């Protein structure tokens, strides 16, 4: 059957119309409700669920909604309780005009499964409008010769209400000449006529001013008034008479402005000015009337375009007035003939733009069609392209559903552009097209894939917190949420690694950030895992490894281990005056916490008491004599050695050396005990190194003291042991220069000094002080 429908669209349309008639017959008895106009919004109208025999909550589960012609929402459905409420205050006169009864049609649409119910709401009229005359004053010119019993037409009052609430009676203010007679028209409206009770006498009273009152039949009644001014004129005993009291004419709605509608004609048997007839619109404001009459010829022309869908009939009253003020009137009944000037309208009620692949028959859209024209001009057929896997099914009245004909395959085609064409049967045929794009949704069958299995990132130490250090990237070949990748950190393999405080990852774009400042000296590298998961159901994921290398910055200045710099008494180096050029005085030992070229150290003699006497080797920090010592050289020397690393920018530290020129080693220099105490407060590693060096130096000095003491005891001489006496390391005043016995007394032999120096040098070399 589907193949036959695809080949012959005409057969498909015939089948749709047949199904539509069956559905209409099944639900041909509409549900009817009634409510007075101007009822407040939110007022209760009825319980649809109860009236339809549905369970409470079934409206919500079946996706119930109200559909109105023209898409203007008038009612509101509470799907939880089934109550039908007013969406806004309704004005019967605005919605229906003079049409009686005023019935608003709507449909209840249940989507799952699709089912329709026809219902209508009748608005009953209330007396909310007062009668109103379009003219504030009527002027009647009545000849004084008019006999009592003569009737004069008066303009009617307009009342937008209907039934008993419209105008029911007219009265005139009390007077001795006239009374008002109220008559019924064929269409049920009342109109007044002024009847003369007593003959007029122009010489007695040339003008009368009366008040005409229109009363409606409401409770309480409303009224409107207008002034009636009567001028008594001389005798004019013949009023104009129209050839026809009723003119009937049909005018196509597409007639252009200024088109001739009809010609009316009236005759007056009087002569002269009393026999000249002028034509005017007797009833109705010319501003709202689409017609105009030529006052001389009686031709009625269109003033503006007509619209069959807005107003189908017009009753125009034409007055013919002669020069004496007498008048007659006729009625022109104009019927607007419909032409096919409105294209069909398509109203989409439900649209599902995304359909999952591999699903059975699925409802894609529910829509209705309408055409405000009449007859064949308002009859419509719907169709779509024949090469699409979709079908149009008529459901209820002018409602259709667009469904899939077979399961869809996203890999074959991911998107369909459907054009719904609605064509009327008028002449010429008009059509409306509505385009729908249906996307076939994907299933989550692809896991995210990283661009690399392993990422290596490099970041300099001392970085600012929240620094962007790199990114990871994964892509997913799926669509929509199935392709949205979320990144997260995996727990580190090493439980001791505080990963949560080191790095974070942006869950949306995979950017990695260092949470705190990194220290190369504490952590040179670390590794962790990253997961990329999509947002499908179930979610799929993949993993990659990230290795972060911390790059060293030159953030540590060189630290001098020897000689110790602890703020206490400086250590003084002893140099014999007989030392040769290149004699090793001491060695400056320094370390740098950085690595690479940032830890390459160079040494430089910055200051010296006697420049040129001492030199510092740039690469190992050895302080040596640059020449032979002489008698003229000062005893005490202060050297400042600068230790500089090779970083960018370079960092440096300086150390001060005190050198004492002596004639021998009989009077060794002992460092003060405060030095060791100050060094103990340094960094633990530095303290250990300093303590070790201080211990070796102390042991060396102690050995020298023991050696000298033993020799002195053997020679039975009194020796005065020179001690370091303060920060400047002063020696006793009885020392002599190297021509005698060096730094010892004059009785001490030079040979002993030579042996002592050899033993001292051997001892220092054994501890690495050369």
C-alpha positions as CSV (number, residue, x, y, z in Angstrom):
1,X,0.0,0.0,0.0
2,X,2.9,2.4,0.8
3,X,4.4,1.7,-2.6
4,X,1.1,2.6,-4.3
5,X,0.8,5.8,-2.3
6,X,4.3,6.8,-3.2
7,X,3.7,6.4,-6.9
8,X,0.3,8.1,-7.0
9,X,0.0,11.1,-4.7
10,X,-3.7,11.5,-5.8
11,X,-4.6,8.1,-4.3
12,X,-2.8,9.0,-1.1
13,X,-4.8,12.2,-0.8
14,X,-8.1,10.4,-1.4
15,X,-7.1,7.9,1.3
16,X,-6.2,10.7,3.8
17,X,-9.6,12.3,3.2
18,X,-11.4,9.0,3.8
19,X,-9.5,8.4,7.1
20,X,-10.3,12.0,8.1
21,X,-14.0,11.4,7.5
22,X,-13.9,8.2,9.6
23,X,-12.2,10.0,12.5
24,X,-14.7,12.9,12.2
25,X,-17.6,10.5,12.4
26,X,-16.1,8.8,15.4
27,X,-15.9,12.2,17.3
28,X,-18.7,14.1,15.7
29,X,-20.5,15.0,18.9
30,X,-18.5,18.0,20.3
31,X,-18.4,18.9,24.0
32,X,-20.1,22.2,24.5
33,X,-19.6,24.7,27.3
34,X,-21.1,28.1,28.0
35,X,-19.8,31.0,29.9
36,X,-20.7,34.7,30.1
37,X,-18.4,37.2,28.4
38,X,-16.0,39.4,30.5
39,X,-15.5,36.6,33.0
40,X,-12.2,37.1,34.8
41,X,-9.1,35.3,33.5
42,X,-8.3,32.1,35.4
43,X,-12.0,31.3,36.0
44,X,-13.1,27.7,36.0
45,X,-14.9,26.6,32.8
46,X,-15.1,22.8,33.1
47,X,-13.2,19.6,34.0
48,X,-12.2,18.1,30.6
49,X,-10.9,14.9,32.1
50,X,-14.2,14.2,33.8
51,X,-16.3,15.1,30.8
52,X,-14.1,12.9,28.5
53,X,-14.1,10.0,31.0
54,X,-10.3,10.2,31.4
55,X,-8.4,9.4,34.6
56,X,-6.8,12.1,36.7
57,X,-3.3,12.7,35.4
58,X,-4.0,10.9,32.0
59,X,-4.0,14.3,30.3
60,X,-0.4,15.0,31.5
61,X,0.9,11.5,30.5
62,X,-0.6,11.7,27.1
63,X,0.7,15.2,26.3
64,X,-2.7,17.0,26.2
65,X,-2.9,20.4,24.7
66,X,-5.6,22.8,23.4
67,X,-5.5,24.0,19.8
68,X,-7.4,27.1,18.6
69,X,-8.1,28.4,15.2
70,X,-5.7,31.3,14.5
71,X,-3.3,30.2,17.2
72,X,-4.6,32.8,19.7
73,X,-4.7,31.3,23.2
74,X,-8.1,31.7,24.8
75,X,-8.2,28.8,27.3
76,X,-5.7,27.2,29.6
77,X,-5.7,23.5,30.4
78,X,-4.3,22.3,33.8
79,X,-3.2,18.8,32.7
80,X,-2.7,17.7,36.3
81,X,-6.3,18.3,37.4
82,X,-8.0,18.3,34.0
83,X,-9.5,21.8,34.7
84,X,-10.2,24.0,31.8
85,X,-9.6,27.7,32.7
86,X,-10.0,31.0,31.0
87,X,-6.6,32.3,29.8
88,X,-7.8,35.9,29.5
89,X,-11.0,37.9,29.8
90,X,-13.1,37.3,26.7
91,X,-15.1,40.0,24.9
92,X,-17.9,38.6,22.9
93,X,-18.2,41.8,20.8
94,X,-14.5,41.6,19.8
95,X,-14.5,37.9,19.0
96,X,-17.9,37.5,17.3
97,X,-19.3,41.0,16.5
98,X,-23.0,40.8,15.8
99,X,-22.9,37.0,15.2
100,X,-25.3,35.2,17.5
101,X,-24.7,32.7,19.0
102,X,-21.0,33.5,19.6
103,X,-19.3,30.0,19.6
104,X,-15.5,29.5,19.9
105,X,-14.3,26.2,18.5
106,X,-11.3,24.4,19.9
107,X,-9.8,21.0,19.8
108,X,-8.2,18.8,22.5
109,X,-5.1,17.1,21.2
110,X,-3.7,14.0,22.9
111,X,-0.3,13.2,21.5
112,X,0.5,9.7,22.9
113,X,-1.4,8.1,21.3
114,X,-2.7,10.7,19.0
115,X,-6.4,11.4,19.6
116,X,-8.6,14.4,19.1
117,X,-11.8,15.8,20.7
118,X,-13.9,18.6,19.3
119,X,-15.3,21.1,21.8
120,X,-16.8,24.6,21.6
121,X,-17.4,27.4,24.1
122,X,-20.4,29.7,23.8
123,X,-20.0,33.2,25.1
124,X,-23.3,34.6,26.4
125,X,-23.8,38.3,26.1
126,X,-23.9,40.6,29.1
127,X,-25.1,44.1,29.1
128,X,-21.7,45.8,29.0
129,X,-22.4,48.4,26.2
130,X,-24.7,51.4,26.3
131,X,-26.6,52.5,23.2
132,X,-24.7,55.2,21.3
133,X,-25.7,57.5,18.6
134,X,-23.1,58.2,16.0
135,X,-24.2,61.8,15.6
136,X,-24.5,64.1,18.6
137,X,-27.3,66.0,16.9
138,X,-30.0,65.3,14.3
139,X,-31.4,68.1,12.2
140,X,-34.9,67.8,10.9
141,X,-36.4,70.5,8.6
142,X,-40.2,70.0,8.8
143,X,-42.6,72.2,6.8
144,X,-45.2,73.9,8.7
145,X,-47.9,72.4,6.4
146,X,-47.2,68.9,7.5
147,X,-50.3,67.3,8.9
148,X,-50.5,65.5,12.3
149,X,-49.8,61.8,12.1
150,X,-46.9,62.4,9.7
151,X,-43.9,60.2,10.5
152,X,-40.2,61.4,10.3
153,X,-37.4,58.8,10.3
154,X,-34.7,59.1,13.0
155,X,-31.2,57.6,13.1
156,X,-30.9,54.6,15.3
157,X,-28.5,54.1,18.1
158,X,-25.8,51.4,17.9
159,X,-25.5,48.8,20.7
160,X,-22.8,46.1,20.4
161,X,-24.7,43.8,22.7
162,X,-27.2,41.3,21.3
163,X,-30.6,39.9,22.2
164,X,-32.5,41.7,24.9
165,X,-29.3,43.6,25.9
166,X,-29.5,45.6,22.6
167,X,-31.7,48.7,22.0
168,X,-35.4,47.9,22.8
169,X,-37.1,51.3,23.0
170,X,-36.8,55.0,22.1
171,X,-38.3,57.9,23.9
172,X,-38.3,61.7,23.2
173,X,-38.2,64.5,25.8
174,X,-41.8,65.7,26.7
175,X,-43.3,68.2,24.2
176,X,-46.6,69.1,22.7
177,X,-45.9,68.4,19.1
178,X,-44.1,65.0,18.8
179,X,-43.8,61.5,20.2
180,X,-41.6,58.6,19.2
181,X,-42.8,55.3,17.8
182,X,-40.4,52.3,18.0
183,X,-40.6,49.8,15.2
184,X,-39.0,46.4,14.5
185,X,-36.8,45.7,11.5
186,X,-36.7,42.4,9.7
187,X,-33.4,41.6,11.3
188,X,-34.8,42.1,14.8
189,X,-33.3,45.6,15.4
190,X,-35.5,48.5,16.6
191,X,-35.6,51.9,14.9
192,X,-37.4,55.1,15.9
193,X,-39.7,57.3,14.0
194,X,-40.9,60.8,15.0
195,X,-44.6,61.2,14.7
196,X,-46.2,64.7,14.6
197,X,-49.1,65.0,17.1
198,X,-49.9,68.7,16.6
199,X,-49.6,71.0,13.6
200,X,-46.5,73.3,13.5
201,X,-46.7,77.0,13.2
202,X,-43.5,78.6,12.0
203,X,-44.7,82.0,13.1
204,X,-45.3,80.8,16.6
205,X,-42.2,78.6,17.0
206,X,-39.6,78.3,14.3
207,X,-37.3,75.7,16.0
208,X,-37.7,72.9,18.6
209,X,-34.8,71.2,20.5
210,X,-35.7,67.7,21.7
211,X,-33.7,64.9,23.3
212,X,-34.0,61.4,21.8
213,X,-33.2,58.6,24.3
214,X,-32.4,54.9,23.3
215,X,-32.9,52.3,26.0
216,X,-31.6,48.7,25.9
217,X,-33.3,45.7,27.7
218,X,-30.6,45.0,30.2
219,X,-31.0,44.7,33.9
220,X,-30.4,47.5,34.9
221,X,-31.0,49.1,31.4
222,X,-28.4,51.3,29.8
223,X,-29.2,54.3,27.7
224,X,-27.8,56.8,25.2
225,X,-29.0,60.2,24.0
226,X,-28.7,62.6,21.1
227,X,-30.2,66.0,20.4
228,X,-32.9,66.4,17.8
229,X,-33.2,69.9,16.4
230,X,-36.3,70.6,14.4
231,X,-36.5,73.6,12.0
232,X,-39.9,74.5,10.9
233,X,-39.8,75.5,7.2
234,X,-42.2,76.8,4.7
235,X,-44.5,74.5,2.8
236,X,-43.0,71.6,0.8
237,X,-45.7,69.1,0.5
238,X,-43.8,66.3,-1.4
239,X,-41.0,64.2,0.0
240,X,-38.5,62.5,-2.3
241,X,-39.4,58.9,-3.1
242,X,-36.9,56.2,-4.1
243,X,-37.7,54.0,-7.1
244,X,-36.8,51.0,-4.9
245,X,-37.0,50.8,-1.1
246,X,-34.4,48.0,-1.2
247,X,-31.4,47.6,-3.5
248,X,-29.6,44.3,-3.5
249,X,-26.1,44.0,-5.0
250,X,-23.1,41.6,-5.0
251,X,-19.6,43.0,-5.0
252,X,-16.4,40.8,-5.4
253,X,-14.1,41.3,-2.5
254,X,-11.2,42.0,-4.8
255,X,-12.9,45.0,-6.4
256,X,-10.5,48.0,-6.5
257,X,-11.3,51.2,-4.6
258,X,-13.6,53.7,-6.4
259,X,-15.4,50.9,-8.1
260,X,-19.1,51.6,-8.8
261,X,-21.3,49.5,-6.6
262,X,-24.9,50.6,-7.5
263,X,-26.8,53.8,-8.5
264,X,-29.8,54.8,-6.4
265,X,-32.5,57.2,-7.6
266,X,-35.3,59.2,-5.9
267,X,-38.0,61.4,-7.4
268,X,-39.6,64.5,-5.9
269,X,-42.8,65.8,-7.5
270,X,-42.1,69.3,-6.2
271,X,-40.6,71.9,-8.5
272,X,-37.6,74.2,-8.0
273,X,-35.4,73.7,-5.1
274,X,-38.0,71.6,-3.4
275,X,-37.7,69.1,-6.2
276,X,-33.9,68.9,-6.2
277,X,-32.8,65.7,-4.4
278,X,-29.4,65.3,-2.7
279,X,-28.2,61.9,-1.6
280,X,-26.4,61.2,1.6
281,X,-25.5,58.2,3.7
282,X,-28.3,58.2,6.2
283,X,-27.1,55.7,8.8
284,X,-23.5,55.0,9.8
285,X,-20.4,56.9,10.2
286,X,-18.6,57.5,6.9
287,X,-15.3,56.9,8.5
288,X,-16.0,53.2,9.1
289,X,-18.2,52.6,6.1
290,X,-16.3,51.4,3.0
291,X,-18.7,53.2,0.7
292,X,-19.3,56.8,-0.5
293,X,-22.3,58.2,-2.3
294,X,-22.3,60.9,-4.9
295,X,-24.9,63.5,-3.5
296,X,-25.9,64.6,-7.0
297,X,-26.0,61.3,-9.1
298,X,-26.7,58.8,-6.3
299,X,-23.8,56.6,-7.4
300,X,-22.3,54.5,-4.6
301,X,-18.6,53.8,-5.0
302,X,-16.1,51.8,-3.0
303,X,-14.0,53.9,-0.7
304,X,-11.6,51.2,0.4
305,X,-11.0,47.5,-0.3
306,X,-13.4,44.9,0.9
307,X,-12.5,41.7,2.8
308,X,-14.9,38.8,2.7
309,X,-13.2,37.1,5.7
310,X,-13.8,40.2,7.8
311,X,-17.3,41.3,6.8
312,X,-19.6,39.5,4.4
313,X,-22.7,41.8,4.4
314,X,-23.3,45.5,4.5
315,X,-26.7,47.3,4.9
316,X,-26.3,50.9,3.7
317,X,-29.1,53.4,4.2
318,X,-29.3,56.2,1.7
319,X,-31.3,59.4,2.4
320,X,-32.7,61.6,-0.4
321,X,-33.4,65.1,0.8
322,X,-35.1,67.8,-1.3
323,X,-34.5,71.6,-1.1
324,X,-37.3,72.0,1.3
325,X,-35.9,69.6,3.9
326,X,-38.2,66.6,3.1
327,X,-36.4,63.3,2.8
328,X,-36.9,59.7,2.0
329,X,-34.7,56.7,2.4
330,X,-33.8,53.4,0.9
331,X,-31.7,50.5,2.0
332,X,-28.8,49.0,-0.1
333,X,-28.0,45.4,0.9
334,X,-24.5,44.7,-0.3
335,X,-23.2,41.1,-0.3
336,X,-19.4,40.6,-0.5
337,X,-18.5,37.8,-2.9
338,X,-15.6,35.6,-1.9
339,X,-12.6,35.2,-4.2
340,X,-9.6,32.9,-3.6
341,X,-7.3,35.6,-2.1
342,X,-6.1,33.7,0.9
343,X,-3.4,31.0,0.8
344,X,-3.9,28.1,3.1
345,X,-2.4,28.4,6.6
346,X,-0.4,25.7,8.4
347,X,-0.2,25.7,12.1
348,X,2.4,23.4,13.7
349,X,1.2,21.9,17.0
350,X,4.0,19.5,17.7
351,X,7.4,19.2,16.1
352,X,10.2,16.8,16.9
353,X,13.3,18.0,15.1
354,X,15.5,15.1,16.2
355,X,14.6,11.4,15.6
356,X,16.8,8.6,16.9
357,X,18.1,6.2,14.3
358,X,16.9,2.6,14.1
359,X,13.6,3.5,15.8
360,X,10.2,2.2,14.5
361,X,7.4,4.4,13.3
362,X,7.9,7.8,15.0
363,X,5.7,10.8,15.0
364,X,7.8,13.7,13.8
365,X,5.2,16.5,13.6
366,X,1.5,17.2,14.3
367,X,0.0,20.2,12.4
368,X,-3.3,21.6,11.3
369,X,-4.3,23.5,8.1
370,X,-6.9,26.1,7.5
371,X,-8.1,28.5,4.8
372,X,-10.4,31.4,5.6
373,X,-11.9,31.4,2.1
374,X,-15.2,29.6,1.5
375,X,-16.3,26.8,-0.9
376,X,-13.7,25.3,-3.1
377,X,-11.5,28.2,-2.2
378,X,-11.3,26.9,1.4
379,X,-10.8,23.2,0.6
380,X,-7.2,21.9,0.9
381,X,-5.0,19.0,0.1
382,X,-1.6,18.3,1.8
383,X,1.5,16.5,0.3
384,X,5.2,16.0,0.8
385,X,8.0,14.8,-1.5
386,X,7.7,11.2,-2.7
387,X,11.4,10.3,-2.3
388,X,11.5,10.6,1.5
389,X,11.0,7.8,4.1
390,X,8.1,9.8,5.7
391,X,4.3,9.6,5.5
392,X,1.5,12.1,6.0
393,X,-1.5,10.7,7.9
394,X,-4.8,12.6,8.3
395,X,-6.1,12.3,11.9
396,X,-8.9,14.6,12.9
397,X,-10.6,17.3,10.8
398,X,-7.8,19.4,9.3
399,X,-5.1,17.8,11.5
400,X,-2.3,15.7,10.1
401,X,0.6,13.7,11.5
402,X,4.0,13.3,9.9
403,X,5.5,9.9,10.7
404,X,8.6,7.9,9.7
405,X,7.8,5.2,7.1
406,X,10.7,3.0,8.2
407,X,13.6,3.0,10.7
408,X,16.2,5.7,9.8
409,X,19.9,5.2,9.4
410,X,22.1,8.1,10.5
411,X,25.2,6.7,8.7
412,X,23.2,6.7,5.4
413,X,21.7,10.2,5.9
414,X,22.0,12.3,9.0
415,X,19.4,15.0,8.0
416,X,16.2,15.3,6.0
417,X,14.6,18.5,4.6
418,X,10.9,18.0,4.3
419,X,8.6,20.4,2.5
420,X,4.9,20.2,3.5
421,X,2.8,21.7,0.7
422,X,-0.8,22.8,1.4
423,X,-2.9,23.6,-1.8
424,X,-6.5,24.9,-1.9
425,X,-8.9,24.0,-4.7
426,X,-9.8,27.5,-5.7
427,X,-9.2,29.3,-9.0
428,X,-6.4,30.1,-9.2
429,X,-5.0,27.6,-6.8
430,X,-3.0,29.0,-3.9
431,X,-0.5,27.0,-1.9
432,X,1.6,27.3,1.3
433,X,4.8,25.5,1.9
434,X,6.4,24.7,5.3
435,X,9.9,23.4,5.6
436,X,10.9,21.0,8.4
437,X,14.5,19.8,9.0
438,X,14.6,16.4,10.8
439,X,18.0,15.4,12.2
440,X,18.7,11.7,12.9
441,X,20.3,11.5,16.3
442,X,23.4,9.4,16.9
443,X,24.1,6.6,19.5
444,X,27.2,6.7,21.7
445,X,29.4,4.1,20.0
446,X,32.8,5.9,19.9
447,X,35.1,6.6,22.9
448,X,37.1,9.8,22.9
449,X,40.6,9.5,21.5
450,X,43.6,11.5,22.7
451,X,45.9,13.0,20.1
452,X,48.8,11.5,22.0
453,X,49.1,8.6,24.3
454,X,51.8,10.4,26.4
455,X,52.2,14.1,26.9
456,X,55.4,15.7,28.2
457,X,55.1,19.2,29.6
458,X,57.9,21.5,30.8
459,X,57.5,24.3,33.4
460,X,60.0,26.5,35.1
461,X,60.1,26.4,38.9
462,X,58.9,29.4,40.9
463,X,55.9,29.7,38.5
464,X,53.0,31.8,39.5
465,X,49.9,29.8,40.8
466,X,47.2,28.9,38.3
467,X,49.8,29.0,35.5
468,X,48.7,27.3,32.2
469,X,51.4,24.7,31.6
470,X,49.9,22.9,28.7
471,X,46.9,21.0,27.3
472,X,45.6,17.6,26.4
473,X,43.2,17.1,23.6
474,X,40.8,14.3,22.8
475,X,38.1,14.1,20.0
476,X,35.0,12.0,19.7
477,X,33.5,11.1,16.3
478,X,30.0,10.9,17.8
479,X,27.5,13.9,17.7
480,X,25.9,16.1,20.3
481,X,26.3,15.1,23.9
482,X,28.0,11.8,22.8
483,X,30.8,14.0,21.4
484,X,31.2,16.4,24.3
485,X,34.4,15.5,26.0
486,X,35.0,16.1,29.7
487,X,38.5,15.8,31.1
488,X,39.5,14.7,34.6
489,X,42.6,13.7,36.5
490,X,43.2,10.1,37.5
491,X,44.4,9.2,41.0
492,X,48.2,9.1,41.0
493,X,49.9,5.7,41.1
494,X,52.2,7.1,43.9
495,X,50.0,7.8,46.9
496,X,52.7,10.1,48.3
497,X,52.3,12.5,45.3
498,X,50.0,15.4,46.3
499,X,48.5,15.6,42.8
500,X,45.4,17.5,43.9
501,X,47.6,20.4,45.2
502,X,50.0,20.4,42.2
503,X,47.9,20.5,39.0
504,X,44.3,20.9,37.9
505,X,42.6,20.4,34.6
506,X,39.8,22.3,32.9
507,X,37.0,19.8,32.4
508,X,35.8,21.4,29.2
509,X,39.0,22.1,27.1
510,X,41.7,19.9,28.8
511,X,44.0,22.8,29.8
512,X,46.3,22.0,32.6
513,X,47.2,24.5,35.3
514,X,49.9,24.4,38.1
515,X,48.0,25.1,41.3
516,X,51.1,26.3,43.2
517,X,54.7,27.4,42.7
518,X,56.9,24.4,41.9
519,X,60.4,24.0,43.4
520,X,62.9,22.1,41.3
521,X,65.1,21.4,44.3
522,X,62.1,19.6,45.9
523,X,60.4,18.0,42.9
524,X,62.1,17.5,39.5
525,X,59.4,15.6,37.7
526,X,56.1,13.9,38.3
527,X,53.6,11.8,36.2
528,X,49.9,11.4,36.3
529,X,47.0,10.1,34.2
530,X,44.2,12.0,32.5
531,X,40.8,10.6,31.6
532,X,38.6,11.9,28.7
533,X,35.0,10.8,29.0
534,X,32.0,11.7,26.7
535,X,28.5,12.6,28.0
536,X,26.8,9.7,26.3
537,X,24.7,7.1,28.0
538,X,26.5,5.0,28.9
539,X,29.6,7.2,28.9
540,X,32.7,6.0,27.1
541,X,36.3,7.1,28.1
542,X,40.0,6.8,27.3
543,X,43.2,7.6,29.2
544,X,46.5,9.2,28.5
545,X,49.7,9.8,30.6
546,X,51.1,13.3,31.3
547,X,54.7,13.8,32.5
548,X,55.6,17.2,33.9
549,X,59.3,18.2,34.0
550,X,60.2,21.0,36.3
551,X,62.9,23.2,34.8
552,X,65.5,24.7,37.1
553,X,65.7,28.5,37.6
554,X,68.6,30.3,39.1
555,X,66.8,30.9,42.4
556,X,69.6,29.9,44.8
557,X,72.7,32.0,45.5
558,X,76.0,30.1,46.2
559,X,76.5,29.1,49.8
560,X,79.9,29.2,51.3
561,X,80.8,26.1,53.4
562,X,84.3,27.0,54.2
563,X,85.4,29.2,55.7
564,X,82.2,29.2,57.8
565,X,80.3,32.5,57.8
566,X,78.3,32.4,61.0
567,X,78.7,35.9,62.3
568,X,81.1,34.9,65.1
569,X,84.9,35.4,65.2
570,X,86.4,34.8,61.8
571,X,88.9,32.1,61.2
572,X,92.4,33.3,60.4
573,X,94.7,31.5,58.0
574,X,98.4,31.3,58.8
575,X,100.9,31.8,56.0
576,X,104.7,31.5,56.6
577,X,106.7,34.3,55.3
578,X,109.0,31.9,53.7
579,X,106.2,30.6,51.4
580,X,106.9,30.3,47.8
581,X,104.8,31.8,45.0
582,X,101.7,29.7,44.5
583,X,101.6,28.6,48.1
584,X,98.1,27.2,49.0
585,X,96.8,29.5,51.7
586,X,93.3,28.0,51.9
587,X,90.4,26.8,49.7
588,X,87.0,28.4,49.6
589,X,84.4,25.7,49.5
590,X,80.8,26.7,48.2
591,X,77.8,24.9,47.0
592,X,74.7,25.9,45.0
593,X,71.2,24.3,45.4
594,X,70.5,24.8,41.6
595,X,71.5,22.4,38.8
596,X,73.2,22.6,35.5
597,X,74.9,25.8,34.6
598,X,73.0,27.6,37.4
599,X,75.2,25.6,39.8
600,X,78.5,26.2,37.9
601,X,80.6,28.3,40.3
602,X,83.4,30.6,39.7
603,X,85.6,32.4,42.2
604,X,87.1,35.9,42.1
605,X,89.2,38.0,44.5
606,X,87.1,41.0,45.0
607,X,89.2,43.0,47.6
608,X,92.6,42.6,49.2
609,X,94.7,44.5,51.7
610,X,97.6,44.3,49.3
611,X,96.5,43.7,45.7
612,X,98.8,41.4,43.8
613,X,99.9,39.4,46.9
614,X,97.2,36.7,46.7
615,X,95.2,35.2,44.0
616,X,92.1,33.0,43.7
617,X,91.7,30.2,41.2
618,X,88.5,30.8,39.3
619,X,87.3,27.2,39.1
620,X,88.2,25.6,42.4
621,X,88.4,28.5,44.9
622,X,92.0,27.9,45.9
623,X,93.6,31.0,47.5
624,X,97.3,31.0,46.7
625,X,100.2,33.5,47.0
626,X,100.9,35.3,43.8
627,X,104.5,36.1,44.6
628,X,107.2,35.7,47.3
629,X,106.6,37.4,50.6
630,X,108.9,40.1,51.8
631,X,109.7,41.9,55.0
632,X,107.7,44.9,53.8
633,X,104.4,43.0,53.5
634,X,101.9,43.6,56.3
635,X,101.4,41.0,58.9
636,X,97.6,41.0,58.7
637,X,95.6,40.7,55.4
638,X,91.9,40.8,54.7
639,X,90.7,39.2,51.5
640,X,87.1,39.3,50.1
641,X,86.4,36.4,47.7
642,X,83.3,36.6,45.5
643,X,81.6,33.3,44.6
644,X,79.3,33.6,41.5
645,X,77.2,31.0,39.7
646,X,76.6,30.8,35.9
647,X,72.8,31.4,36.0
648,X,70.9,34.1,34.2
649,X,70.8,36.5,36.0
650,X,73.9,35.3,38.0
651,X,73.7,35.1,41.8
652,X,76.7,35.5,44.1
653,X,78.0,35.4,47.6
654,X,81.1,36.8,49.2
655,X,83.3,35.5,52.0
656,X,86.0,37.4,54.0
657,X,89.3,35.7,54.7
658,X,91.8,36.9,57.4
659,X,95.4,35.9,56.6
660,X,98.2,36.3,59.1
661,X,101.8,36.2,58.0
662,X,103.9,34.3,60.5
663,X,107.5,33.2,60.8
664,X,106.5,29.6,61.6
665,X,103.7,27.5,63.2
666,X,104.8,27.6,66.8
667,X,101.9,29.9,67.7
668,X,98.8,28.4,66.0
669,X,95.6,30.4,65.7
670,X,92.6,28.8,67.4
671,X,89.1,29.8,66.4
672,X,86.8,30.9,69.1
673,X,84.2,28.5,70.4
674,X,81.3,30.8,69.4
675,X,81.9,29.8,65.8
676,X,80.7,26.2,66.3
677,X,77.7,27.4,68.2
678,X,76.6,29.8,65.4
679,X,77.2,27.1,62.7
680,X,74.8,24.8,64.5
681,X,71.9,27.1,63.7
682,X,72.4,26.7,59.9
683,X,70.6,24.5,57.5
684,X,70.9,20.8,58.6
685,X,72.9,19.7,55.6
686,X,75.0,22.7,55.8
687,X,75.4,22.3,59.5
688,X,76.6,18.7,59.0
689,X,79.2,19.9,56.5
690,X,80.4,22.8,58.6
691,X,80.6,20.7,61.7
692,X,82.7,18.1,59.8
693,X,85.1,20.8,58.5
694,X,85.2,22.5,61.9
695,X,86.0,19.2,63.6
696,X,88.8,18.5,61.2
697,X,90.2,22.0,61.6
698,X,90.0,21.8,65.4
699,X,91.6,18.4,65.4
700,X,94.4,19.8,63.2
701,X,95.0,22.8,65.5
702,X,94.8,20.6,68.6
703,X,97.5,18.3,67.1
704,X,99.7,21.3,66.4
705,X,99.3,22.5,70.0
706,X,100.2,19.1,71.4
707,X,103.1,18.8,69.1
708,X,104.5,22.2,70.1
709,X,103.9,21.6,73.8
710,X,105.8,18.3,73.7
711,X,108.8,19.9,72.1
712,X,108.8,22.7,74.5
713,X,108.7,20.4,77.5
714,X,111.6,18.5,76.1
715,X,113.7,21.5,75.9
716,X,112.6,22.7,79.3
717,X,111.8,26.1,78.2
718,X,109.0,28.3,79.0
719,X,106.9,28.9,76.1
720,X,104.1,31.3,75.8
721,X,101.3,29.9,73.8
722,X,99.8,32.6,71.5
723,X,96.1,32.5,71.5
724,X,93.7,34.3,69.2
725,X,92.5,37.2,71.1
726,X,89.3,38.4,69.5
727,X,88.0,38.8,66.0
728,X,91.1,40.3,64.6
729,X,93.4,37.4,65.8
730,X,96.1,39.5,67.5
731,X,99.4,37.8,68.4
732,X,101.7,38.6,71.4
733,X,103.9,41.7,70.9
734,X,107.3,39.9,71.4
735,X,107.1,38.2,68.0
736,X,109.9,38.9,65.6
737,X,110.3,38.7,61.9
738,X,111.4,35.6,59.9
739,X,115.1,36.4,60.2
740,X,115.1,35.0,63.7
741,X,113.1,32.1,65.0
742,X,109.8,32.9,63.3
743,X,106.8,33.4,65.5
744,X,108.5,31.6,68.5
745,X,111.1,33.0,71.0
746,X,114.6,33.8,70.1
747,X,116.0,30.7,71.8
748,X,113.9,28.4,69.6
749,X,115.9,26.9,66.7
750,X,114.9,27.4,63.1
751,X,115.3,23.7,62.3
752,X,112.3,23.0,64.6
753,X,110.2,25.4,62.7
754,X,111.0,23.7,59.5
755,X,110.0,20.4,60.8
756,X,106.8,21.8,62.3
757,X,105.8,23.3,58.9
758,X,106.4,20.0,57.1
759,X,104.3,18.2,59.7
760,X,101.6,20.9,59.5
761,X,101.5,20.7,55.7
762,X,101.3,16.9,55.8
763,X,98.5,17.1,58.4
764,X,96.5,19.6,56.3
765,X,97.0,17.6,53.1
766,X,95.6,14.5,54.8
767,X,92.3,16.4,55.5
768,X,92.0,17.9,52.1
769,X,92.7,21.5,52.9
770,X,95.1,22.0,50.0
